[in-house]
Amino acid sequence: ALDRGQSGSVTLDCLVDASGRVACTVASEDPPNWGFGEASLRAARLFRMAPATADGRPTNGGRVRIPMRWNVGE
């Protein structure tokens, strides 16, 4: 994609665990099959978020959708 100057966008559907780590799947990818989904999943491994809480304690199961845009030359 980079060599061809192709930009793309991805939306990830993620679950947040009690430690703030995310486990994501690709909900949408445009254009498909250019590797933007895979690149977004690799990047998401580094993400940390505030977990959902119950009675003031962190819990598993928070859900978040993360839009990502991959731009070439910007």
C-alpha positions in Angstrom: 0.0 0.0 0.0 2.8 2.4 0.9 4.7 1.7 -2.4 1.5 2.4 -4.3 0.4 5.5 -2.4 -2.8 3.8 -1.1 -4.5 5.1 2.0 -7.1 3.2 3.9 -9.3 3.0 6.9 -10.2 0.4 9.5 -12.7 0.1 12.3 -11.7 -2.3 15.1 -14.2 -3.8 17.5 -12.4 -4.3 20.8 -13.1 -5.8 24.2 -11.3 -4.2 27.2 -10.2 -6.4 30.1 -9.8 -5.4 33.7 -6.1 -4.6 33.2 -6.9 -2.2 30.3 -5.6 -4.5 27.5 -7.7 -4.8 24.4 -8.6 -7.8 22.2 -9.8 -6.6 18.8 -11.3 -7.9 15.6 -11.6 -6.0 12.3 -15.2 -4.7 11.9 -14.5 -3.0 8.6 -11.6 -2.4 6.3 -11.5 -0.1 3.2 -10.1 -0.9 0.8 -10.1 -4.6 1.6 -7.1 -6.9 1.2 -4.5 -4.2 1.3 -3.2 -5.2 4.8 -4.7 -2.3 6.7 -6.7 -4.6 9.0 -3.7 -6.7 9.9 -1.6 -3.5 10.5 -4.4 -2.1 12.8 -4.6 -5.3 14.8 -0.8 -5.2 15.3 -0.9 -1.6 16.5 -3.9 -2.4 18.8 -1.7 -4.8 20.8 0.0 -1.7 22.2 -3.2 0.1 23.2 -4.2 0.4 26.9 -7.6 1.8 28.0 -9.3 2.5 31.2 -11.4 -0.6 32.0 -15.1 -0.6 32.8 -15.8 -0.6 36.5 -18.3 -2.2 38.8 -18.6 -1.1 42.4 -15.4 0.9 41.8 -13.4 -2.1 40.7 -12.0 -2.8 37.2 -13.9 -5.5 35.3 -13.6 -7.4 32.0 -16.0 -6.8 29.2 -15.8 -3.1 28.3 -16.4 -2.7 24.6 -15.0 0.0 22.3 -14.9 0.6 18.5 -11.7 2.3 17.3 -11.6 4.0 13.9 -8.2 4.1 12.3 -7.1 6.0 9.2 -3.9 5.1 7.4 -2.7 8.0 5.2 0.2 8.1 2.8 2.2 11.3 2.4 0.4 13.3 5.0 
